[in-house]
Amino acid sequence: MGEESVSLLESSCRNLGNLLEELSKAGVSVLKTEERVISAKPVLDLYVSKPIDDEFFEELYVKSRRSGLMIFQLKYDDAYVIRATCVEEPRGRRALQIALASIALVTVFLTMYGYTQEYYRILRTPIPMATLVEFSMAFTAMFMATLLIHEAGHLLIARSYLVPVTGPYIIPAPPIQLGFIGTFGAVIFMKGLPPSRKSQALLGLVGPLMGFVAALCMGFLGVSLSKYVSIDEARELVSSGEASPIMFHPLAISILESFKSISEGYVLVYHPLAFFSLIMFVITFLNLMPVGQLDGGHVIRAFVDSRTYRAIEQLTVLTLFAVGLTFLLNGSYGGLIYVSSSFMLLLIKAVTGFRPHPGPANAASLMKAKHLAILLAYGVLLALTAPIPI
């Protein structure tokens, strides 16, 4: 490269000299450069002599991020291009985060209060108001901690690769008294792409995995504290409208219940912590669906190309609807969870846009045989959280 080319690069973005130096050290020559403007943002394309492997690209990605750059590796026909653009560190809207979290704390507390009150009423166990409030506050703290542990998993991976993110934002929802559970969950927003397919898969998997473990701990405690009522009493409670049967059962809950002996002729009334761990399992299952920018989408997109992923998206929605409809036609109302999930996924796609999943920053990235362990963990997590109609 001549001096004129170097000054062109440096005039477009600071710290490009470091990128060029790293490429040179690795024996990668820059054959030519092109300036472009994409979405009103200047970028520089460096046509390189050979593609960069995953390990070096991840290292270069992290170093570039520390220098204020975001890099991508693209392929045009037979040419490989390192695209560089200047990025500013994303700034979260702290006031909005605090406001949303405060509202969610109130709505989740009201949900915990309402369910806890009903739980003790069903058991015909009087509970002082002060104790009810204390229990509800403790249950709220545990539920919110489980929610945040999920997001912490995403942040752990994002920050280890310096993927720019903002959040988490806890989304409030109507409390259980108005037909919901107090929150729609929490989200973080990625302001860039993860460097490789491996990092993208981990970004999608570690959040649900950590959230699942936290929910499992909460569920174990909740099932241990849950009480029994006779089947006849349970039927009376349902027929009078005082209680509602749960029409689906994630495998994780069944495993937890196996540690608690249930006498013949009795059924378990879920303690608030057990019930909300079940809800967390179902939310995790939905989040694991390979649709759009959901966590499952990041995992599956890491193993397939864009066209295959779009086909998987469509097949997932159709399969959920078909499975739910089959159960409903056979008299199991638990199938409604699958039908409603299929429509919810379509809504998520509509809200987030029908654009294809972009994949990682390194278009030449490949998954290796050892990375199949990520896919295996994803499958196990999916099986443990799937709501099985009963």
URSULMO-V665502 format. One record per residue. N is the residue number from 1. PSI is psi in degrees with one decimal (NA if undefined). OMEGA is omega in degrees with one decimal (NA if undefined). Layout:
n-><N	N>
psi-><PSI	PSI>
omega-><OMEGA	OMEGA>
This chain:
n-><1	2	3	4	5	6	7	8	9	10	11	12	13	14	15	16	17	18	19	20	21	22	23	24	25	26	27	28	29	30	31	32	33	34	35	36	37	38	39	40	41	42	43	44	45	46	47	48	49	50	51	52	53	54	55	56	57	58	59	60	61	62	63	64	65	66	67	68	69	70	71	72	73	74	75	76	77	78	79	80	81	82	83	84	85	86	87	88	89	90	91	92	93	94	95	96	97	98	99	100	101	102	103	104	105	106	107	108	109	110	111	112	113	114	115	116	117	118	119	120	121	122	123	124	125	126	127	128	129	130	131	132	133	134	135	136	137	138	139	140	141	142	143	144	145	146	147	148	149	150	151	152	153	154	155	156	157	158	159	160	161	162	163	164	165	166	167	168	169	170	171	172	173	174	175	176	177	178	179	180	181	182	183	184	185	186	187	188	189	190	191	192	193	194	195	196	197	198	199	200	201	202	203	204	205	206	207	208	209	210	211	212	213	214	215	216	217	218	219	220	221	222	223	224	225	226	227	228	229	230	231	232	233	234	235	236	237	238	239	240	241	242	243	244	245	246	247	248	249	250	251	252	253	254	255	256	257	258	259	260	261	262	263	264	265	266	267	268	269	270	271	272	273	274	275	276	277	278	279	280	281	282	283	284	285	286	287	288	289	290	291	292	293	294	295	296	297	298	299	300	301	302	303	304	305	306	307	308	309	310	311	312	313	314	315	316	317	318	319	320	321	322	323	324	325	326	327	328	329	330	331	332	333	334	335	336	337	338	339	340	341	342	343	344	345	346	347	348	349	350	351	352	353	354	355	356	357	358	359	360	361	362	363	364	365	366	367	368	369	370	371	372	373	374	375	376	377	378	379	380	381	382	383	384	385	386	387	388	389	390>
psi-><141.4	171.7	-33.9	-40.0	-41.8	-44.2	-31.8	-45.3	-47.6	-28.8	-24.5	-29.9	130.7	157.4	9.3	-23.5	-37.5	-41.0	-45.8	-37.9	-42.3	-40.9	-42.5	-41.7	-33.9	4.7	23.6	118.9	142.2	114.4	-40.2	166.7	151.5	135.0	139.1	163.7	116.0	122.9	46.2	20.7	126.8	135.3	158.4	127.3	123.9	110.4	117.9	159.9	-22.3	155.7	153.8	132.2	169.1	-47.1	-45.9	-37.6	-42.3	-43.4	-43.3	-36.0	-48.2	-44.5	-39.6	-39.6	-37.7	-20.9	5.1	17.9	156.8	128.4	153.9	151.8	119.5	162.9	120.6	106.9	-115.4	4.7	141.4	137.4	132.0	114.3	130.7	139.0	149.7	140.0	145.7	147.2	129.3	140.6	121.4	153.6	85.5	-41.7	-40.4	-41.1	-46.1	-41.4	-47.3	-42.4	-38.1	-43.6	-42.8	-37.8	-40.8	-48.1	-37.5	-38.6	-44.4	-37.5	-47.7	-39.9	-47.8	-45.0	-41.0	-40.6	-44.8	-36.6	-48.8	-28.2	-41.9	-36.6	-0.8	41.1	109.2	143.2	127.0	149.5	-43.5	-40.9	-40.5	-43.4	-42.4	-45.4	-44.6	-38.6	-42.1	-42.6	-37.3	-44.3	-40.5	-40.7	-46.1	-35.5	-40.7	-42.1	-43.9	-28.9	-38.7	-50.1	-31.5	-33.2	-43.0	-45.3	-34.7	-46.8	-43.7	-44.0	-28.0	-27.9	3.0	32.9	125.2	123.9	159.4	154.2	-168.2	153.2	120.2	123.0	113.8	158.7	167.2	146.8	176.5	-25.8	-21.4	15.6	6.0	-160.7	13.3	-16.0	149.3	7.8	-161.9	154.3	152.7	155.2	124.3	130.6	13.7	174.9	146.3	154.1	-34.9	170.2	-39.5	-48.2	-34.2	-43.4	-43.0	-38.0	-37.7	-30.7	-42.5	-35.9	-58.5	-34.0	-46.4	-39.5	-37.8	-45.1	-41.7	-43.4	-34.0	-41.6	-44.1	-40.0	-38.1	-45.2	-42.4	-43.7	-38.3	-34.5	-12.1	148.8	168.8	152.1	158.2	157.9	-39.9	-42.4	-37.2	-41.2	-39.2	-42.7	-39.6	-45.6	-29.4	-8.2	7.6	-22.3	159.9	135.1	148.0	120.6	5.5	157.4	103.0	146.5	-34.1	-38.9	-40.4	-39.7	-42.6	-39.1	-24.5	-19.0	-4.1	116.6	131.8	121.2	148.7	134.8	5.0	154.7	159.2	132.5	118.0	125.5	152.4	-39.8	-34.6	-43.2	-42.7	-19.4	-38.0	-43.4	-40.6	-37.2	-42.2	-41.3	-40.5	-42.7	-46.8	-39.9	-22.8	-3.1	135.4	70.5	130.9	-134.7	19.2	164.3	-41.6	-30.6	-41.0	-41.1	-52.5	-38.8	-26.5	-21.0	-10.8	166.1	174.9	-42.7	-44.0	-39.2	-40.1	-38.0	-40.1	-40.6	-52.5	-41.7	-36.6	-48.5	-44.0	-39.2	-44.2	-44.1	-43.4	-42.7	-46.0	-43.4	-38.6	-45.1	-40.9	-41.8	-22.3	13.5	7.7	110.4	-9.1	-19.9	-16.1	-29.2	-34.0	-39.8	-46.4	-34.4	-38.1	-40.7	-34.9	-38.8	-39.0	-38.6	-42.0	-42.8	-40.1	-39.6	-42.3	-8.9	151.5	23.0	148.6	152.8	129.3	-18.6	-164.7	172.1	-27.7	101.5	-17.2	5.4	144.7	147.9	141.0	168.6	-36.8	-22.1	-7.0	-19.2	-32.3	-44.1	-38.1	-45.3	-39.1	-45.5	-41.5	-43.1	-39.6	-44.2	-38.0	-26.7	-7.6	128.0	108.9	115.4	143.1	NA>
omega-><179.6	-178.6	-179.1	179.7	179.9	-178.7	177.3	179.1	-176.1	178.1	-178.9	-176.9	178.5	173.9	177.5	178.2	178.4	179.0	179.8	179.5	179.5	178.2	-179.1	179.5	-178.2	179.0	178.9	-179.5	173.6	-174.8	176.9	179.3	176.2	173.8	177.1	171.6	-178.5	-177.4	177.6	-178.7	179.8	175.4	177.6	177.9	177.7	177.6	-172.3	-173.9	-179.7	179.4	179.5	-179.4	-173.9	-175.1	-179.6	-179.9	178.4	178.2	-179.7	179.0	-178.4	178.9	179.6	178.7	178.6	178.8	178.2	179.8	167.5	-178.7	176.9	170.3	-177.1	176.4	175.1	-176.3	179.9	-177.2	175.5	-173.9	169.2	179.4	-179.2	175.8	177.7	176.9	172.4	178.8	-178.8	178.5	177.9	178.0	-172.2	-179.6	178.8	178.1	-177.9	-179.2	-179.6	179.8	-179.8	178.3	-179.3	177.3	-180.0	-176.5	177.6	176.5	178.6	177.2	179.6	178.5	-177.7	-178.0	-179.3	178.0	179.9	-179.5	-178.4	176.1	178.4	179.4	-178.5	-179.1	178.3	179.2	-179.9	-179.2	-178.7	178.7	178.1	178.9	180.0	178.4	-177.5	177.7	179.8	180.0	177.8	-179.8	-179.1	179.6	-179.5	177.8	178.0	179.0	-177.3	176.2	175.0	-178.8	178.0	176.4	176.5	-177.9	179.1	-179.9	-178.6	-177.3	177.8	177.1	-178.3	173.1	-177.3	179.8	171.4	179.7	7.2	173.7	177.7	-174.7	179.2	178.3	177.3	178.7	-175.6	178.3	178.8	170.8	177.8	-172.9	174.2	179.4	172.3	-177.9	-179.3	-179.9	166.1	-178.9	175.8	177.7	178.0	-178.6	173.2	-171.0	-172.4	176.1	179.3	-179.0	177.3	178.6	178.7	178.5	179.2	-172.9	-169.1	177.7	177.8	-179.1	178.8	177.0	179.1	179.9	178.5	178.9	178.8	177.4	178.2	-179.9	178.9	177.3	-178.3	178.3	178.3	-178.3	-177.3	-177.7	-179.4	164.7	179.2	179.6	179.6	178.8	179.0	178.4	177.6	179.6	179.8	-177.8	178.9	-179.8	-179.5	-179.9	179.0	177.8	175.0	-170.4	177.0	-171.4	174.4	-179.2	-179.8	178.5	178.5	178.4	178.7	-179.6	-179.2	177.8	-177.9	-178.2	-179.8	-178.6	179.1	-179.8	179.4	176.2	-176.4	169.7	-172.9	168.7	-179.6	-179.6	177.3	-179.0	-176.4	170.1	175.5	178.0	179.1	177.7	-179.3	177.3	177.9	178.4	180.0	-179.3	179.4	179.6	179.8	-178.5	174.6	-177.7	173.9	-176.7	177.7	177.0	178.6	-178.2	-175.3	179.6	178.7	-176.4	-176.9	177.6	-173.8	-178.0	178.8	-179.5	179.0	177.1	178.5	176.9	-177.6	179.8	-180.0	-179.1	179.9	-179.4	177.8	-179.9	-178.3	179.1	179.4	-179.9	178.6	178.7	-180.0	179.8	178.2	172.6	178.6	-179.1	175.0	177.8	-179.4	-179.7	179.5	177.9	-179.6	178.4	179.6	178.0	178.7	178.0	176.1	178.5	178.6	178.0	-179.3	-178.2	-175.9	179.6	-177.1	177.7	178.0	177.4	-173.8	-175.7	-177.7	178.3	178.9	-178.2	179.1	-177.5	179.9	173.4	179.6	-177.5	-178.6	-179.5	176.0	176.0	177.1	179.8	178.1	178.5	176.8	-179.8	178.9	179.8	178.8	-178.9	-177.4	-175.4	-177.7	178.7	-177.0	-178.9	179.3	NA>
